[in-house]
Every structure is written in structure tokens, then in C-alpha cells.
Amino acid sequence: MDLRKRLFEGVAIPAHPLALNAQRKLDERRQAALTRYYVDAGAGGVAVGVHTTQFAIREPRFGLFEPVLKLAAVALGDRPVIRVAGICGKTGQALREAKFAADWGYHAGLLSLSAFRDDSVEAMLDHARAVAEVLPVFGFYLQPAVGGRVLPYAFWRKFAEIENVVAIKMAPFNRYQTLDVIRAVADAGRTDSIALYTGNDDQILGDLLTAFPAGGQTVRISGGLLGHWSVWTSAAVKHLELAKQIHANGGGISKEILTLAAEITDSNAALFDAANGFHGCIAGLHEILRRQGLLEGRWCLDEHEDLSPGQMEEIDRVCRQYPHLTDDQFVEENLHRWLNA
């Protein structure tokens, strides 16, 4: 696979959830079924071991980082799908994770800098350079509300000079900070070698439709690596293709498309529990997958992590109000095959 070429073509990369049973143990059957769902829904990649998979999989008491990466790799087989592994921790841990991911055929590592909340820009850059020697790096601007930190333009400008950086996922949920990344990549002269991917679940279609001014040129976001796309994935793939078609046709955007963008954001607010600081974001995604039969329940590794008060009613509302954003029929038609492959 020509990784850079494929990333610039623009693909949907769902952030892979963790399937647990009622004892909060890994449900291997449903974990593999989720992977098959994403492939059949038209996703061009999957991201495993990331925030949506629950960072706690790395804790020794769970020991699930390697098993879930292996399960996805086996379920994908030889399919031409981009495999992204979440890479966390300080440099020693990150290098071990990157080496394991590379050994199992992962193409890139989504580099979380949550362990560097109080470190200098140069320390984070040294860390990124070290990981990039083991595995192509997918940069990651994670919003502070779920463990990230504010990363200044100066960081992204130097980060964009790292040769083995192949893409950046922008998920600060902040327009100013998103523009910092885009401008940094343009100023580094890397817009033809670093693909930009949205992780801004509050502005998914808006990001994909916009031609951003940067460095005397206009820059596009190629695709998305999103927790939101771990549900209703076949519909999400259609939204990405719609954005690509609009760009190809000259960029005219109708009021109906703008309304669709707002509907997606409204649904995300319910699923991600924006009203409660995103506390129930993973449980909200699990609830949709539970309703569809892909998960048995919405259990998380942390027994205290669940839907927030009022979140279920919000999920009911958006499911009722926006049935065209869902892919319930697609899942119903294929669920038996994914669970029994």
C-alpha cells in the first residue's frame, strides 16, 4: 500500500471501540464483528488502541492492548485497509507499542501526547522523532477535556518537519487550534506529504467541506479519523464521499448540506455527551452499537463509566429526529454474518 497516496485520497477511519461482556472481559467474537462491520461499511481504515478503544486497555490489570490489536489484524486479513494503532505513554512505552504494532502489520501510529501534559515542546518533539523511527506517525491533537493539552503553533510547525509524519488528526474541538495545525503544515511546505484528517466530532462535515487558507494556498482536510464514525459507519462513508464530490464539482454548498452538517453535530452532542463535559462519550457510542446488536451491552472497563443523566433521552431524540444519519438496516442485514464469520 502507498500509505501517503491512500491517505490523501481521503478515507473514513473509525476509532474502534472495545467489546466487553457483562463481566467486563473482552468479547472476542463481537470485537472481530465490529472490525468486519467497518470494512463492509466502506471504511478505508480502522484505528485500534485509541481513545474510543479506552486508554485503560494498557493497564496491567486488563492487559488488552496487544490482544485487541491482534484481533483487528486477524479480522482484517489481507484487505487493503489502513491500520492505525494508538500509541501512548512516555517514550519507552510508546516505542514498545509502536514496535508491536509494526510487527502486526499496522501502517501508522496515532501518537497521543497525553503523558507529556507538563513537558516542553522540545521534549514532545524528541518523543515524536523517536517513535517515527519505528512506525510512520499519525499526529494527534486531542482536546484537553479527554486528556489532551493545548499544543501551540510552534510545536506543530516543528512536528511537520519530521519526515515520517504521514498525517495529523485534528481533534481539539476548537477552530483556532485546528487552524494552527493547518497553517503549520503549510508553512513547513508539507501539504503534499502530510494528510490532514478531522477528529473534530463537533464539526465533521464542516471540516470536510472547507478549503482552508494557509501559506498562500488553500488546503483541504482529506478524511476523518473519528470516534463518531465508529457508529452509523456506512452513512458516515457516504457523507465523506459527498464532501469529496462537492470539492470535485467546484465547491458549491447548498443550504441542505449546511443543515446536514448541523444535524451531524447535534447527533454528536448526544452521543458524545457534550452537555456533561464528554463524560459519557464512549458509553454513548456503545449504546448505539448495543441497540444494533453489535455489542451485548455498553459496559466500559471502568465500572463507573456510563451514560450521564439525561443522555439516554438525548440519544433517543437524535435517533428519532435524524433516521437518515443511521445505518440500522445495513447492520440488521449483515449482523449475523459478522458475528459468525
KERO-270271 format. One record per atom (N, C-alpha, C): y, x, z; residue in one letter. Coordinates in steps of 0.001 Angstrom, whole numbers, padded with zeros to 6 digits, always signed. Example, Ala and Ser with C-alpha at 12.3 -4.5 7.8 and 13.67 -1.06 7.14 Angstrom:
REM KERO-270271
-005690+013190+007800A -004500+012300+007800A -003300+013200+007800A -002250+012850+007080S -001060+013670+007140S +000030+012900+007870S 
***
This chain:
REM KERO-270271
-001197+000839+000000M +000000+000000+000000M +001248+000875+000000M +002184+000575-000910D +003505+001196-000866D +004308+000425+000169D +004343+000961+001399L +004887+000213+002527L +006360-000134+002332L +007166+000838+001941R +008591+000563+001765R +008815-000487+000680R +008103-000363-000422K +008263-001319-001520K +007914-002722-001051K +006829-002842-000317R +006397-004161+000158R +007410-004730+001145R +007940-003895+002020L +008930-004375+002988L +010192-004859+002290L +010621-004160+001246F +011825-004565+000532F +011603-005818-000314F +010371-006088-000687E +010089-007337-001398E +010373-008535-000508E +010254-008341+000793G +010559-009393+001755G +009340-010217+002104G +008829-010051+003316V +007646-010793+003742V +007911-011453+005093V +007115-012458+005367A +007128-013107+006677A +006106-012406+007566A +006569-011913+008711I +005691-011222+009661I +005727-011973+010986I +004740-012819+011254P +004698-013495+012552P +004400-012499+013671P +005044-012697+014811A +004705-011948+016015A +003509-012639+016662A +002416-011930+016761H +001112-012510+017102H +001006-012863+018580H +000742-014136+018927P +000528-014499+020335P -000816-013997+020859P -001015-014212+022160L -002242-013830+022843L -003008-015098+023216L -004237-015208+022732A -005070-016383+023020A -005868-016138+024298A -005625-016970+025286L -006329-016860+026559L -007118-018140+026841L -008177-017994+027647N -008903-019179+028102N -008366-019618+029466N -008982-020627+030061A -008480-021190+031313A -008548-020198+032465A -009353-019150+032336Q -009430-018098+033348Q -008445-016959+033057Q -007583-017187+032063R -006592-016198+031622R -007251-014901+031158R -008406-015058+030516K -009108-013953+029877K -008959-014104+028361K -009078-013002+027655L -008919-013014+026205L -009950-013925+025545L -009476-014843+024716D -010335-015721+023921D -010432-015108+022525D -011452-014289+022314E -011550-013515+021078E -011666-014411+019850E -012381-015513+019984R -012567-016431+018852R -011228-016984+018381R -010425-017448+019315R -009138-018028+018936R -008110-016948+018578R -008244-015778+019167Q -007347-014685+018795Q -007535-014335+017323Q -008783-014236+016886A -009056-013938+015482A -008668-015109+014582A -008852-016336+015074A -008475-017515+014282A -006975-017524+014003A -006175-017120+014983L -004730-017043+014764L -004404-016076+013631L -005056-014922+013630T -004806-013941+012569T -005139-014529+011203T -006278-015234+011125R -006673-015846+009849R -005668-016920+009426R -005158-017657+010382Y -004134-018672+010105Y -002920-018034+009450Y -002433-016942+010003Y -001231-016322+009468Y -001435-015831+008035Y -002582-015244+007792V -002857-014757+006439V -002913-015916+005454V -003651-016962+005781D -003793-018102+004876D -002481-018875+004723D -001605-018792+005716A -000307-019458+005630A +000649-018724+004699A +000285-017526+004269G +001112-016779+003335G +001922-015661+003946G +001688-015365+005231A +002398-014261+005860A +002033-012953+005171A +003040-012106+004990G +002790-010810+004359G +002489-009718+005356G +002501-010074+006643G +002209-009100+007679G +001964-009801+008997G +001489-009052+009971V +001380-009532+011347V +001845-008416+012266V +002458-008797+013386A +002894-007833+014388A +002133-008111+015675A +001387-007127+016144V +000474-007300+017274V +000880-006348+018402V +000779-006824+019638G +001148-005987+020763G +002646-005973+021004G +003324-007017+020535V +004780-007126+020655V +005123-008114+021765V +006395-008479+021898H +006817-009355+022997H +006030-010659+023022H +005826-011271+021856T +005110-012544+021797T +003653-012384+022215T +003088-011184+022046T +001717-010920+022491T +001656-010698+023993T +002833-010577+024616Q +003024-010327+026054Q +002886-008823+026357Q +003981-008235+026752F +004002-006806+027057F +003006-006443+028151F +002647-007426+029000A +001738-007151+030124A +000335-006781+029689A -000010-006952+028414I -001351-006550+027954I -001611-005072+028224I -000546-004290+028420R -000689-002851+028642R -001021-002512+030096R -000843-003457+031004E -001101-003168+032407E -002597-002913+032619E -002945-001891+033414P -004366-001561+033624P -005212-002732+034095P -004615-003659+034865R -005413-004793+035373R -005835-005728+034255R -005139-005679+033110F -005512-006509+031960F -006216-005675+030890F -005664-004520+030568G -006305-003616+029608G -006554-004231+028246G -005562-004952+027721L -005783-005714+026493L -005092-005138+025259L -004314-004076+025425F -003598-003547+024262F -004562-003147+023145F -005520-002327+023463E -006455-001871+022428E -007342-002998+021905E -007901-003858+022762P -008729-004956+022234P -007997-005882+021267P -006743-006242+021561V -006073-007189+020659V -005697-006523+019339V -005365-005238+019366L -005094-004538+018102L -006371-004424+017267L -007475-004141+017928K -008751-004058+017213K -009132-005397+016600K -008997-006476+017375L -009369-007802+016882L -008583-008167+015626L -007277-007899+015634A -006469-008218+014463A -006884-007374+013272A -007138-006100+013502A -007534-005216+012404A -008839-005678+011772A -009785-006074+012603V -011076-006550+012088V -010909-007866+011341V -010115-008783+011884A -009907-010080+011237A -009198-009928+009890A -008308-008954+009790L -007581-008734+008534L -008470-008086+007480L -009419-007289+007901G -010297-006632+006943G -009515-005789+005963G -009798-005971+004673D -009104-005167+003648D -007983-005939+002964D -007533-007018+003592R -006450-007794+002991R -005167-006965+002936R -004386-007089+001859P -003160-006284+001705P -002001-006843+002528P -002152-006793+003832V -001183-007362+004769V -000597-006225+005601V +000713-006221+005776I +001365-005197+006580I +000963-005381+008042I +000483-004325+008646R +000045-004361+010049R +001061-003587+010887R +001720-004287+011789V +002731-003690+012652V +002224-003750+014089V +002231-002609+014757A +001813-002544+016157A +003033-002370+017042A +003090-003127+018126G +004141-002918+019103G +003914-001610+019836G +004964-000796+019965I +004879+000493+020649I +005870+000479+021805I +005382+000682+023023C +006207+000558+024224C +006090+001794+025110C +006937+001805+026132G +006834+002821+027168G +007599+004088+026873G +007535+005006+027843K +008108+006333+027654K +007291+007091+026612K +007724+008294+026289T +007191+008962+025102T +005686+009193+025173T +005161+009592+026318G +003724+009835+026411G +002916+008604+026086G +003267+007477+026708Q +002572+006222+026435Q +002758+005798+024990Q +003991+005896+024493A +004274+005458+023121A +003474+006263+022104A +003331+007557+022333L +002562+008382+021398L +001087+008000+021423L +000561+007692+022602R -000839+007252+022674R -001033+005939+021925R -000097+005011+022111E -000205+003722+021423E -000073+003896+019914E +000860+004752+019493A +001057+004976+018056A -000170+005615+017425A -000781+006564+018138K -001990+007218+017610K -003124+006212+017492K -003300+005379+018503F -004358+004368+018437F -004116+003416+017274F -002872+002957+017117A -002545+002034+016026A -002804+002679+014669A -002404+003923+014505A -002632+004620+013236A -004121+004734+012947A -004908+005037+013968D -006359+005172+013791D -006996+003859+013355D -006371+002730+013735W -006922+001425+013388W -006231+000800+012164W -005541+001616+011403G -005028+001163+010114G -003705+000449+010145G -002976+000555+011259Y -001656-000074+011310Y -000659+000766+010507Y +000222+000075+009811H +001141+000751+008896H +002423+001217+009548H +002848+000558+010625A +004112+000891+011270A +004065+000459+012726A +004955+001064+013520G +005065+000705+014922G +006426+000110+015226G +006435-001088+015804L +007682-001727+016226L +008074-001107+017563L +009120-000303+017536L +009427+000578+018655L +010344-000093+019679L +009774-000491+020803S +010557-001059+021893S +011170+000067+022721S +012436-000091+023061L +013132+000896+023884L +013417+000356+025287L +012663-000666+025695S +012887-001286+026999S +012711-000299+028149S +011867+000707+027967A +011639+001695+029024A +012805+002672+029159A +013779+002575+028259F +014914+003506+028253F +016218+002789+028592F +016134+001817+029474R +017314+000999+029776R +018477+001811+030334R +018191+002914+031007D +019246+003700+031645D +019380+005096+031052D +018729+005335+029917D +018750+006666+029319D +019871+006808+028306D +020127+008033+027914S +021178+008323+026952S +020729+007986+025535S +021708+007889+024657V +021420+007679+023240V +020543+008808+022710V +020855+010035+023085E +020084+011165+022556E +018640+011143+023042E +018418+010699+024279A +017042+010601+024780A +016243+009577+023982A +016868+008466+023655M +016184+007446+022862M +015906+007944+021450M +016829+008693+020892L +016628+009233+019547L +015497+010259+019537L +015447+011115+020549D +014349+012087+020633D +013010+011363+020726D +012983+010299+021490H +011773+009482+021621H +011365+008906+020269H +012321+008341+019549A +012028+007738+018242A +011533+008799+017255A +012131+009966+017286R +011701+011038+016377R +010260+011451+016666R +009903+011507+017941A +008539+011900+018306A +007520+010873+017813A +007817+009593+018006V +006898+008544+017557V +006791+008547+016034V +007903+008784+015356A +007924+008771+013891A +007059+009865+013283A +006724+010881+014065E +005827+011927+013569E +004377+011458+013543E +004097+010377+014264V +002728+009861+014354V +002524+008632+013479V +003557+007775+013396L +003434+006480+012719L +004801+006085+012181L +004886+005542+010959P +006169+005034+010482P +006777+004063+011484P +008079+004156+011673V +008747+003397+012725V +009476+002183+012164V +009272+001062+012827F +009994-000186+012595F +010944-000311+013787F +012229-000036+013579G +013186-000123+014669G +013280-001526+015222G +013781-001641+016463F +013742-002928+017141F +014961-003044+018049F +015854-003970+017707Y +016990-004282+018579Y +016637-005543+019337Y +016134-005392+020559L +015669-006501+021381L +016793-006971+022293L +016988-008268+022368Q +018072-008806+023189Q +017837-008515+024676Q +018913-008248+025424P +018777-007927+026843P +018102-009018+027671P +018209-010286+027274A +017647-011386+028065A +016139-011284+028230A +015459-010599+027339V +013996-010475+027427V +013562-009010+027501V +014431-008163+028027G +014014-006792+028305G +014679-005709+027493G +015524-006073+026531G +016190-005059+025721G +017460-004545+026379G +018248-003799+025619R +019526-003296+026096R +020485-003246+024914R +021762-003205+025219V +022757-003074+024162V +022658-001670+023583V +022516-001586+022265L +022395-000308+021564L +023606-000138+020657L +024441+000847+020902P +025689+000971+020169P +025497+001409+018721P +026545+001211+017949Y +026549+001666+016552Y +026137+003130+016461Y +026618+003968+017391A +026322+005402+017345A +024816+005672+017394A +024100+004859+018170F +022644+005017+018198F +022035+004693+016847F +022390+003544+016296W +021768+003100+015046W +022146+004022+013883W +023365+004579+013928R +023782+005486+012853R +022873+006713+012799R +022555+007286+013969K +021670+008449+014002K +020203+008052+013812K +019842+006896+014345F +018473+006402+014181F +018138+006247+012700F +019112+005780+011923A +018890+005549+010490A +018669+006850+009719A +018960+007989+010322E +018740+009268+009658E +017310+009769+009827E +016527+009140+010697I +015140+009557+010902I +014325+009182+009665I +013741+010149+009028E +013127+009946+007717E +012025+008895+007741E +011217+008878+008796N +010052+007992+008817N +010358+006626+009422N +011636+006276+009541V +012009+004895+009853V +011945+004096+008560V +011129+003057+008537V +010921+002292+007304V +011594+000930+007332V +011923+000430+008533A +012530-000901+008657A +013164-001020+010036A +014019-002008+010203I +014595-002331+011502I +014576-003839+011679I +014022-004268+012811K +014076-005675+013199K +015288-005865+014094K +016189-006730+013676M +017405-007007+014438M +017221-008312+015202M +017151-008191+016537A +016941-009378+017375A +017822-009360+018610A +019112-008995+018466P +019980-009050+019646P +020496-010455+019939P +020255-011408+019010F +020809-012758+019114F +022323-012668+019266F +022943-011791+018513N +024368-011516+018628N +024857-011035+017270N +025845-011727+016694R +026283-011393+015334R +026960-010027+015277R +027749-009688+016300Y +028435-008398+016294Y +027421-007254+016298Y +026405-007373+017140Q +025410-006311+017260Q +024513-006236+016034Q +024246-007376+015418T +023497-007375+014158T +024266-006617+013086T +025567-006860+013016L +026404-006157+012037L +026463-004656+012316L +026401-004256+013576D +026364-002831+013905D +025196-002139+013206D +024029-002765+013256V +022834-002177+012645V +022992-002092+011127V +023426-003181+010529I +023559-003220+009074I +024561-002163+008606I +025680-002068+009291R +026701-001085+008916R +026183+000342+009112R +025434+000581+010182A +024906+001916+010441A +023944+002368+009349A +023062+001463+008924V +022110+001806+007853V +022856+002089+006553V +023877+001284+006249A +024667+001513+005041A +025428+002827+005120A +026035+003103+006257D +026810+004336+006399D +025931+005581+006348D +024675+005432+006715A +023730+006544+006635A +023166+006725+005231A +023519+005831+004314G +023002+005914+002949G +021526+005586+002836G +021046+004692+003727R +019602+004397+003760R +019277+002963+003365R +020210+002258+002720T +019929+000857+002389T +018824+000711+001351T +018479+001796+000674D +017388+001730-000304D +016068+002245+000255D +016053+002646+001547S +014817+003164+002125S +014482+002570+003496S +015437+001881+004131I +015166+001183+005391I +015379-000307+005158I +014299-001060+005217A +014385-002511+005019A +014888-003169+006303A +015753-004157+006146L +016290-004894+007282L +015543-006220+007439L +015114-006483+008665Y +014356-007703+008964Y +015029-008443+010108Y +015123-009765+009953T +015701-010550+011035T +014666-010805+012129T +015154-010691+013354G +014410-011137+014519G +015275-012085+015316G +016408-012450+014720N +017356-013357+015362N +016862-014794+015231N +016028-015201+016174D +015417-016525+016088D +016441-017655+016155D +017657-017335+016571D +018701-018352+016624D +019464-018466+015306D +019149-017613+014333Q +019919-017587+013085Q +019025-017156+011929Q +017808-017690+011888I +016807-017191+010953I +017247-017376+009512I +017454-018608+009104L +017782-018856+007697L +019167-018316+007363L +020092-018384+008304G +021414-017818+008070G +021352-016341+007757G +020538-015599+008499D +020366-014171+008221D +019792-013948+006822D +018787-014728+006475L +018097-014527+005197L +018975-014906+004006L +019939-015782+004210L +020788-016250+003107L +022031-015400+002899L +022395-014592+003864T +023685-013905+003842T +023622-012579+003097T +024670-012322+002309A +024903-010993+001746A +025956-010335+002635A +025556-009324+003399F +026418-008734+004407F +027264-007611+003814F +028560-007580+004100P +029403-006479+003637P +029195-005251+004517P +028906-004115+003896A +028683-002892+004675A +028813-001679+003758A +029639-000721+004163G +029751+000529+003425G +030168+000364+001981G +031011-000627+001702G +031467-000828+000335G +030457-001507-000562G +029410-002080+000017Q +028389-002781-000760Q +027991-004035-000010Q +027156-004837-000624T +026576-005979+000079T +025105-005679+000345T +024674-006027+001529V +023330-005691+001991V +022605-006970+002379V +021357-007073+001988R +020551-008248+002305R +019503-007931+003345R +019177-008928+004130I +018029-008859+005027I +016810-009306+004230I +015800-008449+004168S +014679-008681+003248S +013725-009769+003715S +013427-009792+005008G +012438-010741+005520G +012617-010917+007007G +011553-011335+007677G +011661-011573+009110G +010403-011166+009851G +010597-010647+011049L +009503-010404+011987L +009890-011188+013236L +009236-012326+013424L +009766-013318+014349L +008691-013969+015218L +009031-014160+016493G +008185-014977+017341G +008151-016418+016872G +009286-016912+016406H +009352-018295+015924H +008352-018529+014792H +008123-017507+013981W +007206-017649+012847W +005740-017566+013253W +005454-017428+014547S +004065-017494+014998S +003567-018934+015050S +004477-019887+014858V +004109-021298+014739V +004707-021848+013447V +004086-022915+012927W +004573-023558+011709W +004775-022518+010595W +003801-021609+010487T +003982-020416+009660T +004053-020728+008178T +003246-021656+007700S +003286-021940+006257S +004635-022522+005856S +005264-023292+006747A +006611-023802+006469A +007619-022659+006491A +007453-021721+007429A +008364-020575+007515A +008310-019723+006252A +007117-019533+005719V +006974-018760+004476V +007762-019425+003353V +007728-020746+003301K +008490-021476+002283K +009987-021289+002476K +010441-021223+003717H +011866-021001+003977H +012295-019617+003505H +011453-018613+003727L +011767-017272+003247L +011825-017252+001720L +010863-017893+001073E +010859-017912-000396E +012071-018679-000926E +012495-019713-000223L +013684-020455-000614L +014903-019547-000576L +015050-018758+000483A +016184-017838+000593A +016153-016807-000525A +014985-016283-000839K +014876-015289-001912K +015236-015900-003262K +014830-017148-003476Q +015154-017836-004724Q +016659-018077-004842Q +017297-018440-003747I +018744-018673-003766I +019481-017386-004121I +019071-016270-003559H +019687-014982-003917H +019478-014676-005394H +018250-014920-005873A +017945-014625-007277A +018767-015478-008232A +019157-016668-007786N +019916-017587-008637N +021428-017465-008456N +021862-016434-007742G +023297-016212-007618G +023902-016549-006284G +023113-017096-005368G +023580-017253-004002G +024281-018543-003656G +024289-019525-004537G +024916-020801-004194G +024130-021529-003117G +024823-021931-002056I +024152-022564-000920I +024689-023979-000742I +023808-024945-000795S +024211-026342-000659S +024357-026709+000813S +025002-027842+001061K +025139-028314+002437K +023777-028674+003023K +022835-029078+002151E +021491-029401+002639E +020802-028145+003189E +021020-026993+002557I +020434-025748+003041I +021055-025356+004382I +022359-025540+004508L +023012-025239+005778L +022503-026154+006889L +022243-027407+006527T +021669-028340+007507T +020272-027884+007915T +019473-027446+006946L +018141-026936+007244L +018222-025752+008206L +019178-024867+007984A +019346-023714+008870A +019631-024171+010301A +020475-025192+010443A +020798-025713+011775A +019585-026383+012417A +018775-027065+011611E +017566-027704+012140E +016588-026662+012676E +016440-025562+011954I +015545-024497+012406I +016041-023918+013724I +017353-023706+013828T +017919-023188+015070T +017729-024170+016222T +017910-025448+015964D +017717-026464+017001D +016269-026465+017474D +015333-026370+016541S +013928-026346+016948S +013625-025088+017746S +014237-023974+017354N +014006-022740+018097N +014524-022836+019527N +015653-023512+019703A +016202-023663+021050A +015196-024332+021980A +014455-025289+021451A +013438-025969+022259A +012231-025071+022504A +011731-024466+021453L +010530-023642+021591L +010789-022409+022448L +011965-021804+022282F +012278-020564+022989F +012953-020800+024338F +013208-022050+024677D +013769-022378+025980D +015129-021718+026197D +015997-021852+025199A +017324-021250+025289A +018114-021778+026470A +017892-023027+026839A +018640-023640+027939A +018355-022979+029283A +017246-022259+029376N +016850-021630+030642N +016693-020118+030502N +017546-019542+029666G +017521-018089+029520G +016251-017553+028912G +015552-018353+028098F +014336-017971+027370F +013126-017765+028286F +013185-018309+029493H +012067-018141+030411H +010759-018667+029814H +010812-019804+029128G +009600-020426+028607G +009340-020147+027141G +009860-019039+026621C +009761-018826+025167C +008317-018640+024693C +007511-017879+025414I +006128-017679+024983I +005308-018944+025221I +005507-019576+026360A +004786-020820+026646A +005138-021908+025644A +006392-021925+025172G +006792-022917+024176G +006048-022754+022871G +005880-021521+022443L +005097-021262+021231L +003637-021638+021450L +003116-021282+022610H +001731-021636+022928H +001512-023150+022906H +002512-023896+023353E +002375-025346+023387E +002188-025919+021989E +002936-025400+021016I +002755-025861+019634I +001358-025515+019147I +000908-024294+019389L -000425-023881+018940L -001521-024658+019668L -001258-025028+020921R -002214-025861+021661R -002318-027246+021033R -001187-027830+020694R -001198-029154+020085R -001946-029145+018761R -001854-028050+018042Q -002520-027962+016744Q -003997-027610+016860Q -004427-027184+018037G -005827-026832+018245G -006130-025363+018052G -005125-024550+017717L -005355-023124+017541L -005560-022429+018876L -004888-022888+019920L -005106-022395+021273L -005710-023509+022115L -006485-023100+023110E -007081-024082+024010E -006057-024572+025037E -005133-023717+025418G -004097-024059+026381G -002905-023144+026183G -001885-023309+026999R -000705-022465+026821R -000613-021381+027903R -001740-020997+028466W -001773-020021+029545W -001196-018677+029120W -000457-018066+030045C +000041-016706+029884C -000628-015819+030930C -000531-014516+030754L -001132-013595+031715L -000526-013771+033099L +000765-013995+033138D +001456-014281+034400D +001294-015768+034706D +000606-016086+035783E +000328-017496+036097E +001601-018294+036391E +002703-017599+036645H +003966-018282+036905H +004773-018516+035636H +004283-018010+034522E +004998-018160+033253E +004498-019411+032542E +005388-020381+032392D +005025-021652+031765D +006302-022291+031230D +006188-023517+030762L +007358-024239+030294L +008343-024460+031438L +009618-024456+031110S +010664-024764+032086S +010801-026276+032244S +011377-026723+033341P +011647-028161+033490P +012494-028675+032324P +012032-029754+031712G +012744-030344+030586G +012378-029762+029232G +011650-028637+029204Q +011332-028015+027917Q +010332-028835+027114Q +009365-029440+027781M +008385-030261+027060M +009077-031402+026332M +010046-032029+026987E +010770-033125+026355E +011561-032641+025145E +012118-031440+025236E +012835-030866+024099E +011882-030552+022942E +010711-030048+023254I +009714-029790+022205I +009290-031096+021547I +009063-032131+022352D +008738-033446+021796D +009839-033915+020847D +011084-033701+021272R +012220-034165+020458R +012258-033482+019099R +012146-032162+019072V +012285-031483+017779V +011073-031738+016887V +009896-031897+017475C +008713-032232+016658C +008884-033612+016017C +009450-034519+016761R +009682-035870+016249R +010812-035892+015219R +011861-035118+015482Q +013060-035152+014650Q +012915-034356+013358Q +012091-033278+013374Y +012001-032389+012215Y +010551-032187+011770Y +009852-033230+011380P +008452-033055+010967P +008306-032146+009753P +009367-032031+008941H +009303-031179+007752H +009316-029692+008095H +009603-029342+009356L +009561-027939+009768L +008176-027517+010236L +007282-028457+010394T +005956-028171+010934T +004943-027967+009808T +003747-027511+010195D +002658-027407+009218D +001371-027975+009816D +001518-029067+010557D +000372-029656+011262D -000767-030025+010322D -000450-030584+009159Q -001503-030986+008235Q -002254-029779+007692Q -001514-028724+007369F -002136-027491+006876F -003107-026935+007907F -002700-026922+009170V -003579-026412+010224V -004790-027320+010397V -004565-028617+010394E -005680-029558+010566E -006737-029376+009483E -006309-029126+008259E -007238-028988+007131E -008059-027701+007198E -007563-026696+007904N -008201-025376+007867N -008709-024872+009213N -008415-025595+010278L -008700-025109+011626L -010176-024783+011825L -011062-025658+011391H -012492-025441+011590H -012925-024125+010946H -012440-023854+009768R -012815-022615+009057R -012310-021372+009792R -011067-021430+010289W -010533-020254+011006W -011280-019998+012311W -011669-021060+012982L -012361-020896+014254L -013810-020474+014093L -014376-020694+012938N -015809-020445+012751N -016114-019417+011668N -015117-018653+011280A -015343-017620+010237A -016215-016489+010794A 
***
